[in-house]
Amino acid sequence: MITVGVDVGGTNIRAGVVDVEGTVLDTVRTPTPRTQDELQDAVAGAVAELARQHRVEAVGLAVAGFVAPDNRTVTFAPHLPWRDAPVAEYMERRLGLPVVVEHDTNAAALAEWRVCAGAGVNNLAYVAVGTGIGAALLVAGEPYRGEHGVAPELGHLRVVPDGRVCPCGKRGCWERYCSGTALAETAAELRGGSAGVDGHGLTGRDVALAAQSGDPVARAAVADLARWLGEGLALVADVFDPALVLIGGGVAESAALFLADAVAHYEGAVTGAPYRRLAEVRVARLGDAAGVVGAAVLARAHVRQRAWTAPCLNSTVPEQRRA
């Protein structure tokens, strides 16, 4: 069965045709529009472009936002116009195909668990370190969502009381010290006139490249990120006790700079370290394809688990809220 996974991000929409082995056969990418109607047009257009070349049987959407437990409604997405929107229903009417919706980090974690680095593990934590921190917890291969479908917001665990301001409205969240954004901010705070790091228009990627070149300020910023990654992983281990932690996201591309130090800090900070088995920590393998693969895998499972009838294209659905 061929399915399409669509990673609906705040900047770009990436859609891919994925086979039963989890291999991405073909992809398209398009900018993410700002309004709800335009967003749904863009998703439908990306799927249609792929469907002209492949026999697509189902579609999965990976969305950076809160997804209802039925995997059909997006209740809130901070960088997208969907609010309490029955997205699966909207898109099924547009495409004439079954559609399932999942949180993007859950989709990435499921992709790793089913086809790649996490295979065979019962309890897995996935930490996507990018602009911020996205997270997923899998219990026996199923995402843990909490009572209301919004867990786990690990990036917004407060690690520094009255610390750096976070876009979520709190101060001192983990992602404000352990992310690409945090890496740039730390380097800017430490810059002190060192070559290669001046704090103006700096990105986490800039800092990583400077660290690879031996810049002392950049290396100090990376060391700080490693410490905070280890500290956060110790919190995750104390609460969840996973067998495996996968580190994904854009910052993971530079894992050679910080992961060993982060693991050492984690092993020293976790409760009862000498008397317990500790989670293995690895870099996720699928990179930025993880959301696409995971959404496609979910779409395939969705079709197999329930009967699906194409909706009447003239049927009535709830009125869409405008952005």
Long-range contacts (C-beta under 8 A, 24 or more apart in sequence): 1-57, 1-58, 1-300, 1-303, 2-54, 2-55, 2-56, 2-57, 3-56, 3-57, 3-58, 3-59, 3-60, 3-296, 3-297, 3-299, 3-300, 3-303, 4-47, 4-50, 4-51, 4-54, 4-56, 4-58, 4-59, 4-60, 4-296, 4-299, 5-59, 5-60, 5-62, 5-107, 5-291, 5-292, 5-293, 5-294, 5-295, 5-296, 5-297, 5-298, 5-299, 6-43, 6-46, 6-47, 6-59, 6-60, 6-61, 6-62, 6-292, 6-295, 7-62, 7-104, 7-107, 7-288, 7-291, 7-292, 7-295, 8-32, 8-39, 8-43, 8-61, 8-62, 8-63, 8-64, 8-80, 8-104, 9-64, 9-79, 9-104, 10-64, 10-78, 10-79, 10-80, 13-42, 13-43, 13-46, 14-288, 14-291, 14-292, 15-43, 15-46, 15-47, 15-49, 15-50, 15-292, 16-50, 16-289, 16-292, 16-293, 16-296, 17-50, 17-53, 17-54, 17-56, 17-296, 18-292, 18-293, 18-296, 18-297, 20-300, 21-115, 22-111, 22-114, 22-115, 22-116, 22-293, 22-296, 22-297, 24-289, 24-292, 24-293, 25-54, 26-50, 26-53, 26-54, 27-292, 32-79, 32-80, 34-81, 34-323, 35-81, 35-322, 35-323, 36-81, 36-82, 36-85, 36-320, 36-321, 36-322, 36-323, 37-320, 37-322, 39-80, 39-81, 39-82, 40-87, 40-90, 40-91, 40-94, 40-320, 43-91, 44-91, 44-94, 44-95, 47-95, 47-97, 48-95, 56-97, 57-97, 57-98, 57-300, 57-303, 58-97, 58-98, 58-99, 58-100, 58-299, 58-300, 58-302, 58-303, 59-91, 59-95, 59-97, 59-98, 59-99, 59-100, 59-295, 59-299, 60-99, 60-100, 60-101, 60-102, 60-107, 60-294, 60-295, 60-296, 60-297, 60-298, 60-299, 60-302, 61-87, 61-88, 61-91, 61-99, 61-100, 61-101, 61-102, 61-295, 62-102, 62-103, 62-104, 62-107, 62-108, 62-291, 62-292, 62-294, 62-295, 63-87, 63-101, 63-102, 63-103, 63-104, 64-103, 64-104, 64-105, 64-134, 65-103, 66-103, 66-149, 66-150, 67-101, 67-102, 67-103, 67-106, 67-149, 68-149, 69-145, 69-149, 71-100, 71-101, 71-102, 71-298, 71-302, 72-100, 72-101, 73-101, 74-101, 75-149, 81-321, 81-322, 81-323, 83-321, 84-321, 85-320, 85-321, 86-317, 86-318, 89-311, 89-317, 89-318, 90-317, 90-320, 92-310, 92-311, 93-311, 93-313, 93-315, 93-317, 96-310, 96-311, 96-313, 97-310, 98-299, 98-302, 98-303, 98-308, 99-299, 100-295, 100-298, 100-299, 100-302, 102-143, 102-294, 102-295, 102-298, 103-136, 103-143, 104-134, 104-291, 105-134, 105-135, 105-136, 106-136, 106-143, 106-294, 107-290, 107-291, 107-293, 107-294, 107-295, 107-298, 108-134, 108-136, 108-248, 108-284, 108-286, 108-290, 108-291, 108-294, 109-136, 109-137, 109-138, 109-143, 109-246, 109-290, 109-294, 110-136, 110-138, 110-141, 110-143, 110-294, 110-297, 110-298, 111-286, 111-289, 111-290, 111-291, 111-293, 111-294, 111-297, 112-246, 112-248, 112-284, 112-285, 112-286, 112-290, 112-294, 113-138, 113-141, 114-141, 114-294, 114-297, 115-286, 115-293, 115-297, 116-284, 116-285, 116-286, 117-244, 117-246, 117-282, 117-283, 117-284, 117-285, 117-286, 118-244, 118-246, 121-242, 121-243, 121-244, 122-243, 123-240, 123-241, 123-242, 123-243, 123-244, 124-242, 124-243, 124-244, 124-245, 124-246, 125-236, 125-240, 125-242, 125-244, 125-245, 125-246, 125-279, 126-245, 126-246, 126-248, 126-284, 127-154, 127-232, 127-233, 127-236, 127-245, 127-246, 127-247, 127-248, 127-249, 128-248, 128-249, 128-252, 129-178, 129-179, 129-180, 129-229, 129-247, 129-248, 129-249, 129-250, 129-251, 129-252, 130-179, 130-180, 130-249, 130-250, 130-251, 131-179, 131-180, 131-181, 131-250, 132-167, 132-175, 132-179, 132-181, 133-174, 133-175, 133-178, 133-179, 133-232, 133-249, 134-249, 135-236, 137-240, 137-242, 154-232, 154-235, 154-236, 155-179, 157-232, 157-235, 159-228, 159-231, 159-232, 159-235, 174-228, 174-232, 174-235, 177-224, 177-225, 177-228, 178-225, 178-228, 178-229, 178-232, 179-204, 179-251, 180-204, 180-205, 180-249, 180-250, 180-251, 182-225, 182-228, 183-207, 183-208, 183-221, 183-222, 183-225, 183-251, 186-220, 186-221, 186-224, 186-225, 187-217, 187-218, 187-220, 187-221, 190-217, 190-220, 190-221, 191-217, 192-217, 197-221, 204-250, 204-251, 205-250, 208-251, 208-253, 208-254, 208-257, 211-254, 211-257, 212-254, 212-257, 222-254, 222-257, 222-258, 223-258, 223-261, 225-251, 225-258, 225-262, 226-258, 226-259, 226-261, 226-262, 226-265, 227-261, 227-262, 227-265, 229-258, 229-259, 229-262, 229-265, 229-266, 230-261, 230-262, 230-263, 230-264, 230-265, 230-266, 230-267, 230-268, 230-269, 231-265, 231-266, 231-269, 233-262, 233-263, 233-266, 233-270, 233-279, 233-281, 234-265, 234-266, 234-269, 234-270, 234-271, 237-266, 237-270, 237-278, 237-279, 238-270, 238-271, 241-279, 242-279, 243-279, 243-280, 244-279, 244-280, 244-281, 244-282, 245-279, 245-280, 245-281, 245-282, 246-282, 246-283, 246-284, 247-281, 247-282, 247-283, 247-284, 248-283, 248-284, 248-286, 248-287, 248-290, 250-288, 252-283, 252-284, 253-287, 255-283, 259-283
